[in-house]
Amino acid sequence: MLDARNLYPNASLADLYDPLTMPVELVKAHEANNKAVDKAYGYTGADDDASRVAFLFKLYEKQTSLLPSVVVKKKRAKKADDTQSTLI
């Protein structure tokens, strides 16, 4: 991607990433990057940035979390009688 960007040294990122005028070299570089990331991390979802990034962030969270995954169970409400017996 950097090589593709360097082909246009006077263009800003806004210019380069304008969806209507994005250079073909940059589009191809991003497509190749997406394929490499998909293969490396086993992504098989939708071919859009939002889905891919969400998948990668979930992997990142899983890998960097210091705590094990925990399923939170709902606590049942205490009955009025239960609270009275603990006070005695």
Helices and strands as residue ranges (DSSP letters): H 2-6, H 13-16, H 24-41, H 49-64, H 80-87
